[in-house]
């Protein structure tokens, strides 16, 4: 019998009370046609009901696509997810206490799929210790309705670990490019293979059904066997999708540079000078030559853009958690895809590398922090973002940077003659007495002797045993009004407080590849603002730096 069925027939195969695992990263690799058909079936006849939904990365466009198709109370009763921000419908069900809901680290869920496939009782790891995933701090439970313990604290050879419990999977919804008559799935036009193989194996070995959405069919693959990413022995059915429901990403129908069909020319775009660009530039200065680096979503995406502008992309290797290595990571709803990648590996393998300390440096976003250097990027009152891969990356990278504007929300700054002037602060402070949720534990990082730096457009802080230490401020910024008064706590102020590198605040390239990356601002103390000294002395020092 043919394995090919329609999306509507695939939706009919999802029974009530099933546990469904979906693959995808934002829009990459997500089976949009099948998810849409499942939603339409539920709206028409109230089936399937009481589903348990499990997924690793965020899958959606923050509006109607992706996992938002499952955002119906009677349709879903339980969700275990790595990132929630792109599926606000599901997030609202969770924060309204209408479903069981759990937020676990993205990399852990990827590994859990693999461990379910291998018949193991669960995943044993240190990832999540001393964060909100730790049972002592909530166990990843999002609301009071979520009473089942998904995570257990155990001791092994005198060390603490977290044990994430396995469970059977009934239905897998995956995606590829081409299916042959036997159901062998290749992914030659996909941007990422993700965890599709692990989910397919886990579902098949659980006795469930594997359904794969594809772009096209062939009687027999002409590709070499290594290009088959999901073997046909694992595939029960495949669905040929309408092209509108099979974009390569949720931002682009198809970009050949993402799958290696072409080599994209180097970007010639120049980002306008802004707070985001200042932050990206200061992060670029911190990048070590030949380092292997992770860039998070949001503000860290600017590091890649600035590196391209400075013609420095080849000085280090950028990676993204879904599997891309080298090249230039995409941004926005194409984030996760990579132009001109050196390699693209499965997402579980990428997290093996990350969890084992393979990264030299990582640059992540900053939403909230506090005197202890804890960071929250996952929960803000009733707004549920989720941790994604943040916990895996931050706990296992020894040189770590958090990037963000100094205040949240619309703020207004002006940059003139190398000086930054704060006209209006954002309405929400980021430097708080206490964060709402611990996605990164600063005290734990200090004990692990990790280097942690916080970079904003107007100040730079280092995390020390005494707490956050202010080490740099922007030229033109008033220390009291623009920094200290915008914080809910008093940071330690470094005795050698310096101005941030003046190149950060000027139009045109910084020319780091010619001058080296040592920040010139580290040579200049705040003579006139903070230390006794004259304007004449400051001018003499400026002249020395310029020459």
N, C-alpha and C positions, 0 to 999 in steps of 0.2 A: 504494500500500500504506500501511496505517496505520503511523504512527511509534510508536504506543503498544505497549509490551511490559511484561511482568511483571518484578519484581526478579530472579526466578530466571533469566529469559531474558537479562536484562542481564548477570548474572554469567557466563553461558555465553559471552558475547561477549568476555570478557577472556582473551586467549591467554597462554600461557607466555612469559616473557621480555619482556613488555610494559612500557613506561614509562607509569605512571599519574600524572596530576595531579589532585589533589582540592582543591576549594574549601571554605572554611569558616573560622570564627573561634570557637574553643571548640566550641559546638554550633550556632551561627548559620550557616545556609547549608551545612551538611554533609549529604551524601546518605546518611543512616544506613541506610535500607532496602536500598540497593544494596550498601553495604559489608557489612552483615550477611549478605546473600545470598551475597556472594563468599566470606565466611568459611565459611558453611555448606557451600558447594560444595567448598571446599578440604578441610574436615574429612571430607566424605563420599567424595571421590575423588582427593584430593591434587592438585587443579588449581583455579586456575592456580598455576604455580610460577615461581620466580626473577624476581619482579617488581621493577622499580625504581619506588620511590614518591617523588614530588616534591610538596611542599606548602609554603606560605608561613607561615601562622600556625598556632599550636597548635590541634589539633582533637581534642577528647576530654573526658572527665570524670574523668580520672586513675584510672579503674576499667576498664570494659568497653566503653564506647561510643566512637564516633569512630574514630580511626586504630588503636585497640587491636584492632579486628577484623582488622588485617593483621599482628598480632604473632605470626607463626608463621615459624620459621626457614626452612623449605623454601619457604614462600609468597613471602617477600621476600628478595632477595639484596642490595639496595642502597637506601639512603634518603638523600635530600637534603631536609632540613627546616629551617624557621626556628626552631621551638620544639618541645621534646621533653617537657616536664614533664607534659603532660596525657595522654601515651601511654606510661606506664611500661613496658609490655610491649615496645614498640619500643626504648625506651631501654635496657632490659636486654640485648636482642639486640646493641645497639651496644656497650655497655660490656663485654660478655662476648666481644667480638671475633668474633661469629658472622655478622655482615653487614658490608658496606661501609657507612660512615655518615659524613655530613657535616652540619655546622651552619653555615648561611650566614644573613646578615641577612634578616629578613622582607621589608623593603622592596626589597631587591635581588632576591629571588626573584619578588616581584610584578612588578618591572620586567623581569626576565628573561622571564617569560611574554609580556609585551608585545613584547619584542624578538624572541623566537622567532616570534611572529605576523607580525612585519614582515620576517622573513627575514634578520635581522642575525646576525652571528657571535657576539654575546654582549652583555653589559652592561658599559659602562665607567663607573666611578665612583670617588670617593675614599672612599666608605663602606667601613669595615673596615680602613683603614690603621692600623697600629700596634696592632691587636687580634689575638686568636687566629685571625682569619680571614686576616690578612696571611700570605702564604707564608713570610715570615721568622719567623713565630711559629706555624706549623702549618698554615696554609691551610684552616682549618675542618675538618680531619680529626679524627674522634673516636677512632679506634683505629688500630692498626698494620696492619690488614687493608685500610685505605683508602689505596691507593697512587696512585690517579689524581689528578692535579692539576686541581681544579675552578676554581682561582683563579690568576691570573698577575699578577705585578708588572710594570708597564710605565712608561716615561717618555715624556711627551708635552709638547713645548715646555718642557722643563726641569722639569716637575712630575711627581710620582709619582701613579699611578692603579692601581686594581685592575681587572682584566678577568675577568669571570665568564663562562665558556664556555656557549654555547647547545647544545641537543640536541633531537632530535625527540621529540614526545609522541604516544603511540599511543592512549591512552584518557583521556578527561576525565570525571570524576564530579562533577556540579554539582547545584545545587538552585534551584528557583523556586517560585512560587505556582500559576500557572495556565498551562496549555499549550493552544493552539488546535490545530486539525486539521493545520496546516502546521508545527507545532513552535515557533511563536513563544512565548517564555517571558516572562511578566510576574512582578513580585515585590512585588505590592501588600501582602502580609501578611508579607513578610520584614523582618527588622530591618535588614539590610544587603545591598547588591548585591555587595560585596567585589570580587574579581578575576575574577568569573565570565566576563565578556565577554572578557578577555584570555586566559584559559585556553581558552575555546571557540575563539577565533580561532587561537591557537597550535596547538591540536590539529587543527583542520580544515585549516590550512595545512601541517601536517606529514603529512597524509594519514591521520590517525587518526579515531576515532569519538568523538562527543560524546554523552553520555548524561545526561539531566537528570531528577532526581526532583522531582515536583510534588505539590501538595495536591489539585488538581482539574483538570478539563478543560472546554473550551468549544468549540463549533463555530467561533465567530469572536469575537475580542476586541471588547468594547464600549469598552475604554479607548482613550485617544488613543495614537498610535504611539510617542510618546516614553516611554510606560510599559513598552514591551517592552524588556527588558534583554539578552536573548539572542535575536537574530533566528533565525527558523526555518531560514534557509539554512545555519546553522552546526550545527543540531541533527539528529543521526541518529535518536535514539530518546528517548522520555520514559517515565517510570515513575510511576504514581499510587501513592503510599505510603499505608500504614495510618497513621492519625493519631498512633498511639503512636510511630511512627518519623519523625514530621515535626513535632516541637515547634519553636516559634519560637526558643527557646534550650534548653539542657540543664537549665535551672532552671524554666522557665515554658512551659506549652503555648502560650499566646498572651497578649500584653499589647498592647492597641491603641495605647498611648502610644508604643510603639517604632516603629510604622510611620505615625504621624501621624493615626490614625483619631480619636483624642480628645486633648484637652489634659489631662494629668494634674494634679491639684491639687498645690500645693507641699507638700513633705514636712513633717509636723508632729512627726516623731520627734526625740527628743533623745538623742544618744549619751551613754552613761554616761562619767564621767571615768575615763580610763585612760591608759596609755602611748601607745596608738594615737591617742587624741584629743588628747593634748598635742602629739604630732608633727604631726597634721593642723592643729591651731590655729597652731603656729609656722610651718608652711608657708603657711597662709592669710595670716598677717601679711606674708609676703614677696611675696604676689601683688600685682602692679601693676594699678592701675585701667586698664581697657580693654585689658589684655594678651590675646593669643591664646596659649593654654596647652595643653600635653599632660599628661595624667595617666596614669601607668602602672598596671599591675595590682598588687593587693596593698595594701601600706601607703598608696600615693598615693590609693587610692579614698576614704580618710578625708577628704581635702581637699574633695572634692565634698560629702560628708555634712556637714561642719562649715560649709562655705559656705552650704548650704541652711539650716542651723540659724541662721546669722547673717544670713539674708536678703540674701546678697551674690552669689547666682548671676548676677545681671544686671550685676554690676560688671566682669566679664571674660568671655571666651569660652573655654569648655572644649572640647577636642577629644580624640578617641581615634583611634589609628592606623588602624583598619579603615574609617574614613570619616565618623564622626559629628562634627558641628560645632554647638556651642551646646547648650543644654538641660542635663540632668543625667545623666551617665553612670551606667549600672547597675553592679552589683558581683557578685562571686562567679561562678557559672557563667553569669550573664547579662551579664558584662562584655563590652563591645563595643557592646551596645545602648545607646540613648540615649532618655530620655523628653523629649518636647517639643523635639526637635532643631530648629535653624534650617535645617539642610541636612544631607543625607547623600550623600556622593560615593563614587565607586569607590575601593577601597583603593590601587591604583597612583597615582591622582591625589593622594590624601592624602600619599603618600610623596614625590611630586614637590614638594609644598608644604613638607614637612618637610626634605627633602634640600637644598632651595634656601635654607634659613634663614628660612622663613616664621614659625616659632614665636618668640614673645617670651620664653617661659619654659617649662621642662619640669620635672616632678616624677616621679622614678623611684625604684624600690626600692633598698635597700642590703643586700647580703648579706655582702660582705667588702671591706675596703679596707686600705691600707698607707701607709707614710710618703710615697710619691710621689703618693698620691691615686688610684692605679689602683682600679678597682672590678670585682669578679667577681660576676656573678649567674647564670652559665651552667653551671658545672661544679664539683662538690664530690665529689672522689674518684670513686666509682662511681655517684654520683647525677648524672644528666644533666638539666639544666633547659633549656638552650638559650638563645640570645640574644633570639629574637623580634625586635621592632622596636627594641630597646634601643640597638643600635649606630647605626642611622639617626638616632634622636632625639638621643642624647647627643653625637654628633660634630658636629651641625649646629645646636645651640641655644646661644646665647651666654650665657644666664642659666640655670644648671642647678642642680637640687637633688636630693640623694639622701636618702631618708627610710627610717629603720628604727630599731628598738629598739637599745640600746647593746650588748646581748649577745643571742645566739641561743638559742632554746629557752625553756622555761618559766622566767620570772623573776617575782619578787614585789616589788611596790612598794606603798607607802601614800602617800596624798596627804591631808594634814590641815592646815587653816589656812594654805593656800597654800604648804606645804612638801612637798617630795618626799623620801621616805625609801626607800632601797633595802634591802629585807629579804633578798632572795636574788637573786643574779645568775643569768642563764642559763648553762648548762654550756659553751657554745661562745663563744669570743671572735670579734668581727668586725674589730677593729682589729689586724691581723697584720703581722708583719715582711714577709711576701710573700704576695700573693694566689695562689690555685691556677690561675687563668686570667684573662687580661686581656680583659674585655668592654668596658671603658672605660679609655683611657690618659690618666692625669692629667697626665703631663709634656707630652703632645701638646696637651692642652687649654690648659695654661698658655702654651705657645708660640703657640697660636692666640688668646691673650688672652681666653679665655672665663672668665666668673665661675662658680665652682663652690662650692657650700655643702653641708655634710653636717649633717642635722638628726636628732637623737635626742631621747628624752624627758628626758635629763639633761645634754646638752651639744650645742653647735653649733660646727662647725669651718668655716673657710674654707681653700680650697686656694690656696697661694701658691708662688712659685718656690722657697722654702725647704722646702716640704712642707705638711702639715696644720697649721693654726694654730687652737688652741682660743680661741674668742672669747666664748662664753657658757656658763654652767653654771646648773643649776636651783637655786632656793633650797632649802636643807636638805640638799643633796648635799655629801659630803666629797670635795674635789678629789683627794686622794691615794688613799683607799680605794675610792671609787666610780667614779673615772674613770681615773686614771693606772695604778693597779694592775690594771685590767681591760684594759689595752692592752699589746701586745707591743713597743711602741716609745714613745719620748718625743716628744710633739708639741711644736711651738713654742707657747708660752703667750703670748697677747697681753698687751702692757703695759696695755691698757685692758680687761682681762677683766671682764665684767659679768654680772649675774644675768639669766636669761631673764625675759621679761615676766611679771609676777605674775598677769596675767589668765589665763594658760595653765593655772594650777593651781587655779582656783576654779570651783565649780559655777555654773551659769547662763551666759547669753550673755556674750561679751566686748564686745558693742556696738561693734564696729569701725566700722560704718557711721556711727556718731555721733561717735566720737572720733578717727577716722583710724587708719591702720595702723602708725604709727611706734611701735615697741615701747618701752613705758615703761621696761623693764629696761635699755635702753641708756643711761639717765640715771643708773643706780645702779652704782657700782663696788663691788667686794667689800672694803669698808672693814675689816670685822672679821676676814675670813678670810685675805686675801692682802696687804693693804696696811696700813701703820701707821695707826692711827686708833682711835677709841673707839666703843663701842656707842652712846653718846650722839650722836655725829656721824651714825652710820648712821640712828638714829631720826629725827633732824632731816631728813635727806634723804628718808626714807620719807614724812614728813609733807608735804614739798614736792611730791613726786610725786602723793600722794593728792589734794592740793588743786588 
